[in-house]
Amino acid sequence: MITYYKNLNPEVKNYFKILSPTFPSWLEEYIATKEMQRIGKTSMSCGMDYSPYFNLKYWFSNLDHSVGVALILWHFTHDKKQALAGLFHDIATPTFKHCIDFMNGDSEHQESTEERTTAMIQNSKEIMMLLDRDHIALDEICNYKIYPIADNDIPKLSSDRFEYTFSSGLTFFRVWELDKIAKIYNDVIILKNEQGIEELGFKHKEIVEEYIHIISKLWPAWINDKARMVMQFFADICKSMVIAGYLSVDDFYQCSEKEIIEKILYESDAYLSESFKKFQNVSSVYRNLSPLENKYCVNVKSKSRYIIPLVQTETGPKRINQISPQAACEITKYLEQTKKNPYYTYFDFDFQPYQEKKILQKRK
């Protein structure tokens, strides 16, 4: 057995045992590949590990998330192809994860970096040898969207959405303990949705109501002022590093988060380095109805993530908001919060991200 599983945080190891009581040994070799180990150096927090606002319980990497998705798929399908598609779904994730989507101007959909997935798998000799050995074709595992249990559109429940909701509520915001996760997870079955397509759902209405009540506390935390500001700051500091020539876009797919931060602090110019140090020491986020000068001030919308699960009833599967006024109220309350935000948010220091024209003029 490789060191990945043996070296897991004890709580994460117990969490994985809930997702799949037996850890499939065949998965270990795929996890050990260089490309998968790379994303073990990227946090699921999208930069929040490096901000004083958040008190994250412990490091939870993009690799941990990907393994969790694979375990959910293996538990419900026992299909290697689906499990591997889940394992590889974030293989092309860059440093700081969705912050780079923000950098690319894709803050609302957060899909701009997915196009590298097939190439990364195809260019890995290790992965391709394993796939060939297991008689699995590239096109069967390079796009997990072909498997509805793995991924589907919001607000449906998928393995990917299920996992990051569990782990975020466990490691980032602590809205539940392992026993609660087990209670919820053990009620899940595969149902047919409105389109006749398979989708993860629940056996009991009461369990779904409890699940919605808890995760409705998570949804606003993912898009609040602090989260959006941290992600946009990382987007702007990283883009400035690229514009100034200190980093290339490829560096976000090759370097660890620690290496990128060291480059910002010690291998860039004084302005970018000092701006990042100020970010590391800010204690508050502020709001204003109009943009402010001499402040790092932005107005940016983030992706709205929420779930309206299916639940089995005597007349067939129904969405929980169709049969539960309580759940419907909590879902509606969240959706009201996601409407256009008129406020600008800002840090109490000045940072003006580099623009291409300004840098060219500066170099002349």
N, C-alpha and C positions, 0 to 999 in steps of 0.2 A: 504493500500500500504506500502511495506517495505521501509526502509530508503534509499536503494540503489538509486532508481530513484530520489527521492526528494533531495538527497545530491550530485547529479552529478554537475560537473562544468557546468555553464550555456551554454557555447559554445558546450560542448559534448551533453548536452540535446537537443539543437537545431539541432545538427548534427544527432542525433538519430531520430529526427522528420522527417528529410529528408529521412532517410533509411526506416522508417515506420511511416507515419503520426499519427497512433494510436499505442501506446505502449500496446501490448497484456497483459492483466492483469494475464492470466494464467501462464505467464513466470515468474512472480514475485516470486512465491513459490520455483521454481527451483533455481533461482538466490540466494535466501536466504539460501540455504543449506550450511553446513559447508565447503564442498569440493569446492564449487564455490566461497565462500567468501575467501577461502585461496588464490586463484589466483588473488584476488583483491589486494594482497600485493606484487605482482610481476609485474614489469614494462614491457611494450612492448619494451623498449629501449635496452634490453640485456646489461645492465651495464652502458649505456651512461649517465644515471642520476647522476652517481657518478664520472664522469670524467670532468675535467675543460675544455675540448675541445668543449663540446656541450652545447648550450643554449636552452634547451628544454622549451617550452612555459608553460607547466604544466604537471602534472602526468597523464599518460594514462596507465591504468593497463591491464593486460592480461584478467581480467574479463570484462573490457570495450570492448576490442576487441571481446571477445567471444559473448557478448550481441549484438554487432554490426553485427557479422556474422549471428546470429540467426534472427535479424530483417530483414536483406537482404533476407534470405531464406523465412521468413514468408511473406514478401511483395510480392515476386514473385511466391510462391507456395501455401501459406495458408495451409501448411501441418505441423502439430505439430511435426511429427516424424522428418522431415527434419530440422525444426527449432531447435529442441532439440539436434539433432546430431551436428548441428553447435555450439550450446551453449556448449556442452560437449567436443568439439574436442580438447581443450587444458586443460582439467581438470587435466591431468597428467603433466602439465608443471612444471618444477622445478624452484627453485629460480635462478634468472638471465637468465632464459629462454634458448636461444640457446648457451649461454656460456658453459652450461653443455654438450651440444652436442660436442662442441670444446674439452671439458675435456675428452669426450669419444672417441675422435679421429674421429668424424663425422662432420667436419666443412663444408663439401661440400654438404651433403644431409640434415643434421640437422633433422634427424628422430629417433635418438637413444633412445629418452625418451618416444616415443609414446606407447610402449608396455604395460605400466601400466594403460592405459585408461580404459579398460574393468574392471580390478580388482578394480580400484578406484570407479567406478560407482556401481559395484556389491556389494562392501563392505560398501556402504553408505545406512544405513537404511532409512534415509530421502528420498533420491532419489528413492530408490526402492519402497517405499510406494507410492510416487507420481506417478511413472510409473504404478504401479498396479492399482491405482485409475483411471488413465486415459487410462487403457487397452492398454498399450504400452509395447512391449517386449524389453528386453535388447538388443537383436541382431538387433533391428530396429534403435537404437540410439547410439550404442557404437563405430561405425565406419563410420564417415561421408564420407569416400571415396566411399561408395556404392551409394551416391547421387551425380551425376556429376555437378549439380548446386552448390553444397556445396564445392566440391573439385575435381580437375583434375590435369593433368600434365602440368607443364610449357611448353609452353607459353600461354596456354589457360586461359580464364578468369573465375574465380570461385568466390563464395561469400567470401571465406577466403582471396584470393588474392586481391579482390576488396576492402575489408574493410581495410586491413593493409596498402594498398596504399593510401587510403583516409586519414586515421588517421595519418599515418606517415607524409604525406604532410601537415597535419593540425597542429600537435602538435610538431613534431621534427624539420622539415626543412622549414615549412611555405611557400610552393610553391603555395598554393591557399587559398581562403576564402570560406565560406559556400555557397555563391551564385554560385560560380564556380562548387562546388561539386554538388549542386542541378541541375545545367544546364546539367552536364554530366550524373548524375544518372537518371534523368527523360527521357533520350533518350534510356535507356537500355530496351531490350526485351529478351525473350528466343528464341533462334534460334536452328537449327539443324546443327551440324558441319560436317566435312568431313566423319566422321564415322557414321553419322546419329544419333548421341547422342546429347541430349539437352545441350546447353551451353549459358551462358549469352553473349549477343552481343549488337550491336547498330543499331539504325534505319538510322542514317545519317553519311556519310563519313566525313563531316566537323567536326562533334563533336568528332569523333575518332581521327582525326588528331590533334585537340586541346588537347585531353586527352594524346596522345602519346608525344606531344611536351612538356607538363608539366611534366609527370612522367619520361621522359627520363633524367630529371635533378635529380630525386630521385634515380634511379637505381645505378649510380656510388657512391652516398653517402652511400649506404648500404654496399658496399664492399671496400671502400677506405682504405688507410693506417690507419687512425685514428680508424675507426670502427673495423677493424680486430685486431688491437693492443689491444684495450680495451677488446674485447671478448676473445682473447687469454690470456691476463693477468689474467682476472677473471677465466678462465679455469685452468691456472697453479697455481694460489694462492689457488683456491678451492681444486684442486687435492692434493696440498701440505698439506692442512689442513686435508684431509682424510688420506693421507699416514702417517702423524705425529700423527694421532689419536685424533685430536681436533674436527673433524666432522665425521659423517658417511654419506654414500650416501643417506640414508633415510632422513637425515636432510634437504636436498635440496627439499624434497617433504612435509616437515612439518613446516619448519621455514620460517619466512618472510625475505626479503632482508635485512631489518634493523637489524634483529637478527643475521644473518650470518655475516654481517659487524662488529657488536659489538663483535662477537666471534673472528674474525680475529684481531681486534684491542686490545681487552682486555683479551682474554682467550686463546691466542696462545703464541708461544715463541717470543722473541725479534726480531729475524730475519724476520719472517713473518709479524709481526706487523709493523716494520719499513719499510719494503718493500711496504706494502700497503699505508703507509703514504707518501712515496715518489711518488707512483702512483697518489695519490690525489693532488699532487702539480706539476706534470710535465706540461710543457707548449707547448711542441713540440714533433712531431714524425719525426725521421730521416730515411734516406735510405742509403744502401750501397750494393755493388755488391757481397760482401762476408760477412760471419758472423764475428762479432767482439767479442773479449774477453772483460770481465769486463763491459758489457752492457747487458740489457735485449733485446735480438736480436732474431727475429723469421722470418721464411718464411712460411706463411700459406695462403691457399686459402679458400675463403668463398663461400657460395652458391650464384649462379647467379640467381637473381630474375628479371624477365621481363615479359611483356605481349604482345602478338600479337592478338588483339581482332578480332572477327568476325564483319562484318557489312552487313546489308541487301542491296542487289542490285537488279536490275530488273531481273537478271538471277540467283538469289539465293544468300545465304550468301557467302562472300569471306573474307579471311584474309586481314587486312588493308594494309599489305606490298605488296599484289598482285595488289592493285588498287591505291595506293598512293605513288608516288616516294618520297615525303617529309617524310612520316612515315617510309618507307623502309630505307631511308638514316639514320634517327635517330636511328632506331633499329640496323642497321648494325654497326654504329659508336660505340654503346654501346658494342655490341658483340665483336668487335675488342679489346676493353679495357679489356675484361675478359680473354683473352688469357694468357698463363702462364707468371707470373710476375717474372722476374729474380732477383728482388731486395729483400734484407733482410730489414726489418724495425726494428727500435729499439728505446727504451727510453734511455735517457741519465743518467741511473743509473744501477747498477748491481743487478740483481736478478736471481738466479739459482734455478729453481723449484726443489722441493725435489723428489728424486727417491727412490723407495722402498728399494733397496740394501743399499743405503747410510744411510737411517734412521735406518735400522736394525743394521748396523755396529756401528752407533752412540749410539744406545741403549745398545749395548754390552759393 
